[in-house]
Amino acid sequence: RDNRDITSFYFTRFGDAITERELWYHFKKWGDVREIFIPNRRKYTGRRYGFVRFKGIRDTQYTARQLNKIVIG
């Protein structure tokens, strides 16, 4: 793995029925997805959360703003 070119983003507020495969489909529109991780644990509020790792993101600020607009489910 070349970790120098990997950028991770945190995400939350997605339904219980949403799978990693579905999230992969949504996130791949914004770059080269390398990994999606959804822990079995939940936040203290009871919501699910996860992390998506992209390779080769050039403008992390722009990508973060675009990802913030995604509505899934």
N, C-alpha and C positions, 0 to 999 in steps of 0.2 A: 504494500500500500504506500502511496505517496501522499502523506498527510499534509504536505505543504499546500496542496491545491484543493483541499476539502474544506467545505463550509457547512456548518450545522445550523439548523433553525429549529426552534421550539414551536410546537403548535398545540392547541387545545380546542375545546368546545366543538367536538364532533360526536355524532351519535354512537350508541352502543353497537349498532348493527354494521357500522362502517369497518371494513377490513383493511389490512395493510395493502392488499392488491388494489383496492379501489383508491386508496390514497396515492399509491404509486402512479396510477393513471392521471390523477389531478396534478400532482407535483411535477411530472415529467414534462409538462408544458413549459416549465420555467427553467429547465436545465437537465443536466445529466445526473439523475438520481442514482446514488450508490447504495443507500441504506435507509430504511424506515424502521424505527424502533418504537414500539408502544409497550410500556411496562404493564405488568399485570396490576400493579398498584394504581390507585387513583389519587388525585389531589385531595386535600383536606375538605374541599367543597363537594367531593364525590364525582367530579368530572374526570374524564379520561384525558390523557395528554401523551405527547410523543415527540420524537425528534426525526428530522429528515436531513440526510447528508447529501450534498451536491458536490460534484467535481467540476472545477473550472469556472466558478462564478466570478465574473469580472467586477461587477458593481454590486456589492452586498447590500448597500443602502437601498438601491432601486429594487432589487429582488425582494428584500424584506417588505417594502411598501406594496409590491404586487402580490405577494403571498398573503399579506394582511387583508386583502380584498376578497380572497377566495371564500365562498360559501359552499359547504358540502352537506348535502342532505336536506 
